Amino acid sequence: MAVEPDYSPDPSWTYFSAQNDIFITTSQHCPERPYVSLQLGTPVINISGQKLCVRRVIFTTVSHDQGFSGSPHDYGTYNQSNTWFDARIITPSGHDRVPRRYIQANVHASLDFKTHVNRWDSEDDDVGLREWLAAIQTGDTVQIIPMAHYIAWTNFVRGAKIQLWAVPSVDMSGPAISLVEKNDYTAHRQLRDDLREIRLVEILPGGFEGPIRMALRHTTLDGDRLRYEALSYCWGDMKNPQPVLLIDSDNSQPREMFVNTSLFAALRQFRRPTASRMLWIDLLCINQTDIKERTVQVALMGDIFTSADSVCVWLGESNPNLHKACQVIRSISNLYERPLGGSSGEKLVDASKGRTALPNSHLTHQIVSSGPENWTWDFTNDHIFQQPWFQRVWVLQEVWNATRVRVFCGSDELEWQAILQANHCFKKRGILSRNILSWLWTALFTVKRDETELSCNRAPRLDILTILIAGHSMNATDPRDKIFAMLVFGNETHQIESLPEEVRPNYEKNVIQVYADFTRWWILHHNSLRILSVVHTLTGRSWVNMSGPCGSDDGFDLSKRPSWILWHEGFSEWMHGTLALHEHCEYHTSGHRPIDRDLLISMALTLPNNVALRGVRVSTINSLAPYPFFQQPASQAMHEAFMRLFDPSGSIGTWNSFNIRRSVGDSIDMADHSDKPSLWAAHYNAHWGGTPRNSTWLPCFQNCMFTTKDGGVGLCPSGSRVGDLVVVLFGGMVPYLLRPKIPAGIETGRESTRSKEYYFVGECYFEGLMGGEACSSISDSDIEVFLLA
């Protein structure tokens, strides 16, 4: 690594650093993973628990591209360079805290390693850069991602380093305060659950700058009720809470309640000067300190928003970028108001899809760019979609259940269908498709146009497992809400009041209990172990190691929580990189052997964080090696499984951002991805081109092929180890890998024993077992009970 210039930072700043000197090459066909990761929270002096104020970051990269291109006039410049580096801020859950930021491109068509040093300061003139640095929090991870786009473009990386200087934040507004703890709900009289009673707040009239006064009202969801609007907003930053005055239903003296700055701004915006306005606002209308009431009201949430005259979405206060984005979205909506066929006769829709179809993505951009308002839609003007509201899990059902949705950003107002249509304009942007909305938005709503205008309707419900996987990218202050808020969308779960006890919203249960109960319920309800494959959509447990470059696969700590359960931290896209989660899984490894329901239920009573399953052991992993893709050591079936799981052509796009974005529920036709010799060759050359060795494997996929002690072969996910047990569990479509919780041969004080409790590692592919062969001729003595921890 080259020596960086001395930038003489302030000696009082805390210094963090991380670097990597492993040589790698990467192309658009490779998994898109970090080369260097710097986690904040374990510095030389411990400032864990304090908010950071990042003063400076220096990114140093040593790299070059493939040394040629079709544009010789750009040689030696940075023009049209299609290899570069991005910077990411990753939250502890593994998601981007803010959109990525471009660091540096390589010199175009040069084989000389060049060191680039990029210094980012918190006092830089670039507002976007300052905001990016300000977003970094204690516990976050800052990463350098090497990138390449287009066939033959390759990023050759010899080293990179992140240096970061920070100080504990001095926040004059004081520490964040829980509004639930700060507010006094003792005067909220108990609600009548038998009447489906709810509270409302009546915003009393007043001027914009005056104190906000509200009166508490009560109504029922059945029969005659008060008319009201429901507010959908983000609880957001709890710092600097603002006071409002609330008059109880008995007209007693007003009492002071506190709201966050976002809600305070919304109340000021929505208050009328001369007339009252009736709203349902969760913070004020639910006694947040009463767990029983919260549980009951959460179950009524869908009806609360359905019964409202309209749902008012508050995105937050505006700024020049957001105001411009609102104007652009409004102009897009206006363009779609034009008569079908267009004023000049251009074809606006695909006739094969009917008169109500939306234009395809390319035609959409033509429509937008030809708009009479001449707005510049430059692919950075999507600030509206970066507002925290769009990532909040509860807002999904708040707008899905609404009769009418009105969207407010400061003083700007937009129609809901205009927002969703603007998202459609961004949905398929290839290389630039990073900041679009979660797939759930397009899965839950359909946007169409009739003779004259856009309209928005609910999409058909999906199975709850697909919904929960799609919800990985959503945020919730309480992780339990990533199940509770989603139940209304599931085919099996939308009638919440009739759900069994273990699935209904219940805030008296802890997070692990909620997820363990749901996973077990799903197994019993569907008589299937398919949900176990969801572990490969969770952060740190994907089939492909996405946490770091080659050689960094240390594996996920399976003891952190029950290893077999669904969890709230993951990536929806990874669903496509599994064996059993996709719709057309044709494996039936356990044959017709059913789950032992009685065993599952009885064990839940005594060991609620474990699950007991019957099955048979097959063998033990003896060695791990790369898969020789260009040699095909086993059957065509195994080769096709590798292509689905690892996507060596990059054409499915499970592991990179250059694919055409698809929804979680969309199926993948492997016929479209199983014959890509030109892309496979490009991927091979990106790693081995110019190398004399005759390699047959792709190093970006590491050791994903195993052999067992008895000579069996198969494919295994990242984090697999020698000694892991291959088993067939009854009710499972694929074989699984288990890891003894206490390794075989450990002395227990009495004798050497084999553990009967196992960590669940995940799926595997085992040659010769995928069609049920292991269960075709077994005896009762072969069957074991595997207790998963």
Salt bridges, closest charged atoms under 4 A:
GLU32 OE2 - ARG100 NH2 2.38
ASP74 OD2 - HIS73 NE2 3.53
ASP86 OD2 - ARG100 NH1 3.48
ASP86 OD2 - ARG434 NH2 3.31
ASP96 OD2 - ARG88 NH2 2.87
ASP121 OD1 - ARG56 NE 2.63
ASP121 OD2 - ARG119 NE 2.49
ASP126 OD2 - ARG101 NH2 2.64
ASP140 OD2 - ARG97 NE 2.60
ASP171 OD2 - LYS239 NZ 2.75
ASP193 OD2 - LYS292 NZ 3.15
ASP194 OD2 - ARG192 NH2 2.75
GLU197 OE2 - ARG189 NH2 2.58
GLU202 OE1 - ARG217 NE 2.97
GLU209 OE1 - ARG268 NH2 3.25
ASP222 OD2 - ARG196 NE 3.01
GLU229 OE1 - ARG277 NE 2.69
GLU229 OE2 - ARG406 NH1 3.81
ASP248 OD1 - ARG255 NH2 2.79
ASP282 OD2 - ARG392 NH2 3.61
GLU293 OE2 - ARG199 NH1 2.63
ASP303 OD2 - ARG196 NH1 2.92
ASP309 OD2 - ARG227 NE 2.95
GLU346 OE2 - ARG338 NH2 2.69
ASP382 OD2 - ARG429 NH1 3.80
GLU398 OE1 - ARG392 NH1 3.48
ASP412 OD2 - HIS323 ND1 2.78
ASP412 OD1 - ARG330 NH2 3.67
GLU413 OE2 - ARG406 NE 2.71
GLU415 OE2 - ARG404 NH2 3.46
GLU451 OE1 - ARG355 NH2 3.00
ASP478 OD2 - ARG480 NH2 2.70
GLU492 OE2 - HIS526 NE2 2.91
GLU497 OE2 - ARG196 NH1 3.88
GLU501 OE1 - ARG504 NH2 2.81
ASP517 OD2 - LYS509 NZ 2.87
ASP517 OD1 - ARG520 NH1 3.46
GLU573 OE2 - ARG661 NH1 3.76
ASP596 OD2 - ARG614 NE 2.54
ASP724 OD1 - ARG739 NE 2.75
GLU757 OE2 - LYS741 NZ 3.61
GLU784 OE2 - ARG617 NE 2.55
